Amino acid sequence: EVQLVESGGGLVQPGGSLRLSCEASGFTFSSYWMSWVRQAPGKGLEWVANINQGGSAQRYVDSVEGRFTISRDNAENSLFLQMNSLRAEDTAVYYCARVDDNSWGYFQHWGQGTLVTVSS
Amino acid sequence: DIQMTQSPSSLSASVGDRVTITCRASQGISNSLAWFQQKPGKAPKSLIYAASSLQSGVPSKFSGSGSGTDFTLTISSLQPEDFATYYCQQYKSYPLTFGGGTKVEIK
């Protein structure tokens, strides 16, 4: 069974940093693209970042480009999101998602999410 | 960027009703479209990919259709567990984008 478990969320001041983690199990982690998707309170879903199987290619939504960095450790079956220069508008539940290997870009499996609150 | 527009934004329906939700892309995306269900306080759950392919384990009362710019999600007979918010998502090109959601409520 595919399992994705996020951690690392919490309260941070504007301008601060936070590192999210996602521990994967139940599949060959190194074979899949992975993603982060977020949802602001009471709002819809927003894709944040993608990373390829080996970690050599990353893509970001414009609003986080230059501030967030997605990375992975295939030996540890873990995905990360380093978030710097955080803003109030980054407040959201952040979900880790596995991308389907046949329908690229389709978020086939999701974690339960971790809440990030940016506030003074 | 490809904009995804869902309609309606909310609807009220009764148990047993047939429900159809529409998603329109601002440009052609072939069949690179997925549908998700989300219940309050829970993570999204994948339902449909490639516009009409059912994710493993999802009941056949859910179906998807469409290609190009216009897509639909249909629930053939609404059950109490189906009351939720539904989102479409395009994966034709970056940035990957979602529709605004359709909240299905009990009449």
Interface residues (C-beta under 8 A of the other chain):
Chain A: S35 V37 G44 L45 E46 W47 N50 R59 V61 D62 Y95 D100 S103 W104 G105 Y106 F107 Q108 H109 W110 G111 Q112 G113
Chain B: S32 A34 F36 Q38 K42 A43 P44 K45 S46 Y49 A50 S53 Q55 Y87 Q89 Y91 K92 Y94 P95 L96 T97 F98 G99 G100 G101
